[in-house]
Every structure is written in structure tokens, then in C-alpha cells.
Amino acid sequence: MAVLTIRDVPEDTKAALARDARQRGQSLQAFLLAVLERQAEFGRNRELLAEIADELAEGGGADADAADAADLLAQARAGRDIAGGAEAPGGAA
């Protein structure tokens, strides 16, 4: 695994992050790793959305026999919950 160092973090920012970590029963390191992993996943989601937008712009889309989007989302959310998906700071998923 890689080691990251972040310099010049304001004390109030560190205190707020440490408070959030304590509220979740995590160390600051575990909490920040979860934040970084979520951010990396958001980046992958943006790439996927850009690919979908490009495909739709070219006239692509789902075939008539494609799975229902609501069903796919429900399955993905259930899988995330089972895998222990962390809740984002501020209570958002």
C-alpha cells in the first residue's frame, strides 16, 4: 500500500475530521482512508457517466430487453449495504 502525507492541515480541519472519526468509532487514519476510497469511487463514477453521455450522444441507448434501472440500483445498494458501505460525512450515502 502507498503512504500519503498531507502537510499544512489547519488545526480546526484536523479537529473536525478527528471528531467525525470518533463519532463513527474509527481512528482518524481509518476514517480518512474511507473518505479517500469514496472519493476515488466518485471519480470512477464520473468516468462512467461521461462514457454513457458519449454513447447516448452517438445515438446509443438501452435495448428493449435491458434490465430496469430501478432494479439495478436496488441490487447495487443492497450489495453495498451488505458489504458494509460507509456513510458519507454529514449523513449522506
Summary of the structure (lengths in Angstrom):
residues: 93
radius of gyration: 18.1
end to end distance: 25.9
largest distance: 55.1
contacts: 154
relative contact order: 0.07
helix: 65%
strand: 0%
